[in-house]
Amino acid sequence: MNSPVTTDIVSYGVLSPAGAGPKVLIEAVREGGTLAEAHPEDLADAGFEDFDQGAFPLRLRPVPGFRPEEYLGRKGLRNHSRTAKLGMAACEMALDGLMETIPEEHRSRTGVVLGSGTGSARAFGEFFRETYEQQRPYLVSPALFPGILMNCAASAFAMRHSFTGVNASLAGGRLSSLTALRYAHNSLINGYSERLLTGGVEELSPHTAWAWQRGGALGTRGAVGEGSAVFVMQRSDAALSGAPRTLASVAACEIGFRDPEQGPLTVAAGLALCVRDALKTAGVTADDVRVVSAGSTGDHGWRAVEARGRAQALGPAAGVELLRVQDALGETYSASGALQLAALLGHWGTTDGEPGEIGLVTSVGHDGMVGCLVVRRGTAH
């Protein structure tokens, strides 16, 4: 039997409500959601000027101390949305983790693939508000338009580094990041790309915060966060300069859908099927799984659905460690899958273990989307 083709993660960058980098992320996850209240300056940067956080029912968790110019320089940032700045900064952090700069001859086969639910809701809302407030709609500044495009972050970063390979942004709600990882994984194993920067991004803004509050999905004291995590991926059999280490290998990624109108048990069964299929593709069993990075833990209703689906697929799963990422970060929606994977890599980076150890990332969306990612621990930890 031939071994399944895998893709390697050789570097990554992460920005989350815990701060910059994987160390603070995994520390926050292990502490179980004890992040300090957001600093007024960080809230102002996210668009919450003169915002009375005490009167707002949901907790707000922006990336603390985020200054995009520290990662990207000052040039060309003025008209970018917060989504683009978060995504591009995480991409830059991921590139900085490589041992060498990507050579010019490899840039035509290097691309960027990001998951994003809507792009920047704030940029979108402010642009169309301008069309009503200006004397004529055509007086709206054209410089604002690129920021409302979902592909802004991926395309801007690719142009910044002359990456002319595969370039895409995928929207799949809470499953956006896993959808992007699956897309990148398939692109690499089928030979369409040589190296990809892939992950997910979600911004915090008044628009998204009020949407979650009015929707009621997070209860009365839930938390809304933001962040971005981006991974440098390549085929496991590729020998590329600048990437001598392997942090992890993506063995399988499955995405599915079950109609939520048919009830939570149906959605849970859909996740269980995804997990079983992914484990089969990866050539491992449920007993091989040692750690799970869970998704829908910020929403108590969907937490139970996801837990039931995992239990159906994994059984008793004795000895499996559970990382409750969203408990610490709040609802990070389209970035959640990428931040879950970053937390898993951060966990491996701070614990002893053998290369080849199996980790599982699971996620369930309010819309019935379900998915999982099977990852093998690399040799670099």
C-alpha positions as CSV (number, residue, x, y, z in Angstrom):
1,M,0.0,0.0,0.0
2,N,1.4,3.4,-1.0
3,S,1.8,6.0,1.7
4,P,-0.5,9.0,1.3
5,V,1.1,12.1,-0.1
6,T,1.4,14.8,2.6
7,T,2.4,18.5,2.7
8,D,4.8,19.9,5.2
9,I,4.4,23.0,7.3
10,V,7.9,24.5,7.6
11,S,7.1,27.9,9.2
12,Y,4.2,29.9,10.4
13,G,3.1,33.3,11.8
14,V,0.3,34.0,14.2
15,L,-1.5,37.1,15.6
16,S,-4.2,36.5,18.1
17,P,-6.0,38.2,21.1
18,A,-3.2,36.7,23.2
19,G,-0.6,38.6,21.3
20,A,2.0,37.9,18.6
21,G,3.5,34.4,18.2
22,P,2.6,30.9,19.2
23,K,4.1,31.0,22.7
24,V,1.6,33.5,24.1
25,L,-1.2,31.8,22.2
26,I,-0.7,28.3,23.7
27,E,-0.2,29.9,27.2
28,A,-3.5,31.6,26.9
29,V,-5.2,28.4,25.8
30,R,-3.7,26.5,28.7
31,E,-4.9,29.2,31.1
32,G,-8.4,28.8,29.9
33,G,-9.7,32.1,28.8
34,T,-8.2,34.5,31.4
35,L,-7.1,37.3,29.0
36,A,-7.1,40.8,30.4
37,E,-9.7,43.4,29.3
38,A,-8.8,45.0,26.0
39,H,-6.8,48.2,26.2
40,P,-8.7,51.4,25.0
41,E,-5.9,52.1,22.5
42,D,-6.3,48.6,20.9
43,L,-10.1,49.1,20.8
44,A,-9.6,52.5,19.1
45,D,-7.3,50.9,16.5
46,A,-10.1,48.4,15.7
47,G,-12.7,51.2,15.2
48,F,-14.2,51.4,18.7
49,E,-13.4,55.0,19.5
50,D,-15.3,56.3,22.5
51,F,-16.8,52.9,22.9
52,D,-18.2,52.0,26.3
53,Q,-17.1,48.4,26.6
54,G,-18.8,48.1,30.0
55,A,-22.2,48.7,28.4
56,F,-21.7,46.3,25.6
57,P,-22.8,42.7,26.5
58,L,-20.0,40.9,24.6
59,R,-16.4,41.0,25.5
60,L,-14.1,42.4,22.9
61,R,-10.7,40.9,22.3
62,P,-8.5,42.7,19.6
63,V,-4.9,41.7,18.9
64,P,-3.1,43.7,21.6
65,G,-0.5,46.2,20.6
66,F,-0.9,45.5,16.9
67,R,1.1,47.9,14.8
68,P,1.1,46.7,11.2
69,E,4.0,49.0,10.3
70,E,6.3,46.9,12.5
71,Y,5.8,44.0,10.2
72,L,5.2,45.6,6.8
73,G,6.8,49.1,7.0
74,R,4.7,52.3,6.6
75,K,4.6,52.4,2.8
76,G,1.3,51.5,1.1
77,L,-0.7,50.7,4.3
78,R,-3.0,53.7,4.4
79,N,-5.8,52.4,2.4
80,H,-5.6,48.8,3.5
81,S,-8.3,47.4,5.8
82,R,-7.6,45.8,9.1
83,T,-8.3,42.4,7.6
84,A,-5.6,43.0,5.0
85,K,-3.1,44.3,7.6
86,L,-3.6,41.3,9.9
87,G,-3.4,38.8,7.1
88,M,-0.3,40.4,5.5
89,A,1.5,40.7,8.9
90,A,0.9,37.0,9.6
91,C,2.3,36.2,6.1
92,E,5.3,38.3,6.8
93,M,5.9,36.6,10.1
94,A,5.6,33.2,8.4
95,L,8.2,34.2,5.7
96,D,10.5,35.5,8.4
97,G,10.5,32.0,9.9
98,L,12.2,30.6,6.9
99,M,16.0,30.2,7.0
100,E,16.5,31.9,3.7
101,T,14.7,34.3,1.4
102,I,12.7,32.6,-1.3
103,P,14.8,32.8,-4.5
104,E,13.6,34.7,-7.5
105,E,13.3,31.6,-9.6
106,H,10.9,30.0,-7.2
107,R,8.5,32.9,-6.9
108,S,6.5,32.0,-9.9
109,R,5.5,28.8,-8.2
110,T,4.9,30.4,-4.8
111,G,1.4,31.6,-3.9
112,V,-0.9,32.8,-1.2
113,V,-4.2,31.2,-0.2
114,L,-6.3,32.7,2.7
115,G,-9.6,31.9,4.2
116,S,-11.9,34.9,5.1
117,G,-15.6,34.9,5.7
118,T,-16.4,38.2,4.1
119,G,-13.1,40.1,3.9
120,S,-13.4,43.3,5.9
121,A,-16.9,44.0,7.0
122,R,-15.9,47.4,8.3
123,A,-14.3,48.4,5.0
124,F,-17.4,47.1,3.1
125,G,-19.8,49.0,5.3
126,E,-17.9,52.2,5.3
127,F,-17.5,52.2,1.5
128,F,-21.2,51.8,0.8
129,R,-22.1,54.3,3.5
130,E,-20.0,56.8,1.6
131,T,-22.0,56.3,-1.5
132,Y,-25.1,57.5,0.4
133,E,-23.4,60.4,2.2
134,Q,-21.5,61.9,-0.7
135,Q,-23.3,64.4,-3.0
136,R,-22.9,61.9,-5.8
137,P,-22.0,58.2,-5.5
138,Y,-19.2,58.6,-7.9
139,L,-17.4,61.0,-5.6
140,V,-16.4,58.2,-3.3
141,S,-12.7,57.8,-3.2
142,P,-11.6,54.9,-5.5
143,A,-8.7,54.3,-3.1
144,L,-11.2,52.8,-0.7
145,F,-12.5,50.2,-3.2
146,P,-9.6,47.6,-3.0
147,G,-10.2,47.2,0.7
148,I,-13.7,45.8,0.3
149,L,-12.5,43.0,-1.9
150,M,-12.2,39.6,-0.2
151,N,-8.9,38.8,-2.0
152,C,-7.3,42.1,-0.9
153,A,-4.9,40.6,1.7
154,A,-3.8,37.6,-0.5
155,S,-3.2,39.6,-3.6
156,A,-1.5,42.6,-1.9
157,F,1.0,40.3,-0.1
158,A,1.7,38.3,-3.3
159,M,2.4,41.6,-5.2
160,R,4.6,42.8,-2.3
161,H,6.9,39.8,-2.8
162,S,6.4,39.1,-6.5
163,F,4.7,35.7,-5.8
164,T,2.9,34.9,-9.1
165,G,1.7,31.3,-8.2
166,V,-1.7,30.3,-7.1
167,N,-3.5,33.2,-5.4
168,A,-7.0,32.7,-3.8
169,S,-9.3,33.6,-1.0
170,L,-11.9,31.2,0.2
171,A,-15.1,32.0,2.1
172,G,-16.6,29.2,4.2
173,G,-17.9,30.9,7.3
174,R,-16.3,29.4,10.4
175,L,-14.7,26.7,8.1
176,S,-12.9,29.3,5.9
177,S,-9.4,28.5,7.2
178,L,-9.8,24.8,6.9
179,T,-11.2,25.3,3.4
180,A,-8.1,27.3,2.5
181,L,-5.8,24.7,4.0
182,R,-7.6,21.9,2.1
183,Y,-7.3,24.0,-1.2
184,A,-3.6,24.6,-0.6
185,H,-3.0,21.0,0.3
186,N,-4.6,19.7,-2.9
187,S,-2.8,22.4,-5.0
188,L,0.5,21.2,-3.7
189,I,0.0,17.4,-3.9
190,N,-1.3,17.8,-7.4
191,G,1.7,19.8,-8.6
192,Y,0.0,23.1,-9.2
193,S,2.2,24.9,-6.7
194,E,5.7,24.5,-5.2
195,R,5.2,26.5,-2.0
196,L,2.1,28.2,-0.5
197,L,1.4,30.6,2.3
198,T,-2.0,29.6,3.6
199,G,-4.2,30.3,6.6
200,G,-7.0,32.5,7.7
201,V,-7.8,36.0,8.9
202,E,-10.7,37.7,10.8
203,E,-10.8,41.3,12.0
204,L,-12.7,42.7,15.0
205,S,-14.8,45.8,14.2
206,P,-18.0,47.4,15.4
207,H,-19.8,45.9,12.4
208,T,-18.9,42.3,13.3
209,A,-19.3,42.8,17.1
210,W,-22.8,44.2,16.7
211,A,-23.7,41.4,14.2
212,W,-22.7,38.8,16.8
213,Q,-24.6,40.6,19.5
214,R,-27.8,41.0,17.5
215,G,-27.6,37.4,16.3
216,G,-27.4,36.1,19.8
217,A,-25.3,33.1,18.9
218,L,-22.7,33.9,21.6
219,G,-25.1,34.4,24.5
220,T,-25.0,37.5,26.7
221,R,-21.4,37.3,27.9
222,G,-19.6,35.7,25.0
223,A,-16.4,37.1,23.5
224,V,-15.6,38.3,20.0
225,G,-12.0,38.2,18.9
226,E,-9.8,38.5,15.8
227,G,-6.5,37.3,14.5
228,S,-4.7,35.6,11.7
229,A,-2.4,32.6,11.3
230,V,-0.5,31.8,8.1
231,F,1.6,28.7,7.4
232,V,4.3,28.1,4.8
233,M,3.4,24.7,3.2
234,Q,5.2,22.6,0.6
235,R,5.1,19.0,-0.6
236,S,6.8,16.5,1.7
237,D,9.0,15.3,-1.1
238,A,10.1,18.8,-2.1
239,A,13.7,19.9,-1.4
240,L,13.4,23.7,-1.3
241,S,16.0,26.1,0.0
242,G,15.2,28.1,3.1
243,A,13.0,25.3,4.6
244,P,15.2,22.6,6.2
245,R,12.8,21.8,9.1
246,T,9.4,20.3,9.3
247,L,7.1,21.5,12.0
248,A,4.2,19.3,11.0
249,S,2.7,17.4,8.0
250,V,-0.8,17.8,6.8
251,A,-2.0,14.2,6.2
252,A,-5.7,14.8,5.3
253,C,-8.3,17.5,5.4
254,E,-12.0,16.9,4.9
255,I,-14.9,19.4,4.6
256,G,-18.6,18.4,4.6
257,F,-22.1,19.8,5.1
258,R,-25.2,18.7,6.9
259,D,-28.5,20.7,6.9
260,P,-28.8,22.2,10.4
261,E,-32.6,22.2,9.9
262,Q,-32.4,18.4,10.3
263,G,-31.2,18.8,13.8
264,P,-27.9,18.9,15.8
265,L,-27.6,15.1,15.7
266,T,-27.4,15.2,11.9
267,V,-24.6,17.8,12.0
268,A,-22.7,15.8,14.6
269,A,-22.9,12.7,12.4
270,G,-21.6,14.8,9.5
271,L,-18.5,15.8,11.5
272,A,-18.0,12.1,12.6
273,L,-18.0,11.1,9.0
274,C,-15.4,13.8,8.1
275,V,-13.1,12.6,10.9
276,R,-13.4,9.0,9.9
277,D,-12.7,9.7,6.2
278,A,-9.7,12.0,7.1
279,L,-8.2,9.3,9.4
280,K,-8.6,6.7,6.7
281,T,-7.0,9.0,4.1
282,A,-4.1,9.7,6.5
283,G,-3.6,5.9,7.1
284,V,-4.1,6.2,10.9
285,T,-6.8,5.1,13.4
286,A,-8.7,6.9,16.1
287,D,-6.4,5.3,18.7
288,D,-3.5,7.2,17.1
289,V,-4.9,10.6,17.9
290,R,-3.1,12.2,20.8
291,V,-4.3,15.8,20.9
292,V,-7.4,17.6,19.5
293,S,-7.6,21.3,18.8
294,A,-11.3,22.1,19.1
295,G,-13.3,24.7,17.3
296,S,-16.8,25.7,18.4
297,T,-16.0,26.0,22.1
298,G,-17.1,29.6,22.4
299,D,-20.7,28.7,21.6
300,H,-22.0,26.3,24.1
301,G,-24.7,24.9,21.8
302,W,-22.3,24.1,19.0
303,R,-19.6,22.9,21.4
304,A,-21.9,20.0,22.3
305,V,-22.5,19.2,18.6
306,E,-18.8,19.2,17.9
307,A,-18.0,17.1,21.0
308,R,-20.6,14.6,20.0
309,G,-19.2,14.3,16.5
310,R,-15.7,13.8,17.8
311,A,-16.9,11.2,20.3
312,Q,-18.7,9.2,17.5
313,A,-15.5,9.1,15.4
314,L,-12.9,8.7,18.1
315,G,-14.7,6.6,20.7
316,P,-13.6,6.8,24.3
317,A,-10.3,8.2,23.1
318,A,-8.4,7.7,26.3
319,G,-5.4,9.9,26.8
320,V,-6.4,12.5,24.2
321,E,-5.6,16.1,25.2
322,L,-8.2,18.7,24.3
323,L,-7.1,22.3,23.4
324,R,-10.1,24.7,23.8
325,V,-8.8,27.5,21.6
326,Q,-11.9,29.6,21.3
327,D,-12.4,29.7,25.1
328,A,-9.3,31.8,25.3
329,L,-9.6,33.9,22.1
330,G,-13.3,34.4,21.7
331,E,-15.2,33.9,18.5
332,T,-12.6,34.3,15.7
333,Y,-14.9,32.9,13.0
334,S,-13.1,32.6,9.7
335,A,-9.7,32.6,11.3
336,S,-10.6,30.0,13.9
337,G,-9.3,26.9,12.1
338,A,-5.9,28.5,11.4
339,L,-5.6,29.7,15.0
340,Q,-6.5,26.2,16.2
341,L,-3.7,24.7,14.0
342,A,-1.3,27.4,15.3
343,A,-2.2,26.4,18.9
344,L,-1.6,22.8,18.1
345,L,1.8,23.6,16.7
346,G,2.5,25.8,19.7
347,H,1.5,22.9,22.0
348,W,3.9,20.6,20.2
349,G,6.6,23.2,20.4
350,T,6.4,23.3,24.2
351,T,5.9,19.6,25.0
352,D,7.9,16.5,24.6
353,G,6.8,14.0,22.0
354,E,7.8,11.7,19.2
355,P,7.8,12.8,15.5
356,G,4.7,11.3,13.8
357,E,2.4,11.9,16.7
358,I,-1.1,12.6,15.4
359,G,-3.1,15.8,16.1
360,L,-6.7,16.6,15.0
361,V,-8.3,19.9,14.3
362,T,-12.1,19.9,14.2
363,S,-14.7,22.6,13.5
364,V,-18.5,23.0,13.1
365,G,-20.3,26.1,11.7
366,H,-23.7,27.5,12.5
367,D,-24.5,26.9,8.8
368,G,-24.0,23.2,9.0
369,M,-20.5,23.2,7.6
370,V,-18.2,20.6,9.3
371,G,-14.6,19.8,8.8
372,C,-11.3,18.4,10.2
373,L,-7.6,18.4,9.6
374,V,-5.3,15.5,10.5
375,V,-1.7,16.6,11.2
376,R,1.5,14.7,12.0
377,R,4.0,16.1,14.4
378,G,7.2,17.1,12.6
379,T,10.9,16.7,13.5
380,A,11.6,20.3,14.4
381,H,10.0,20.4,17.8
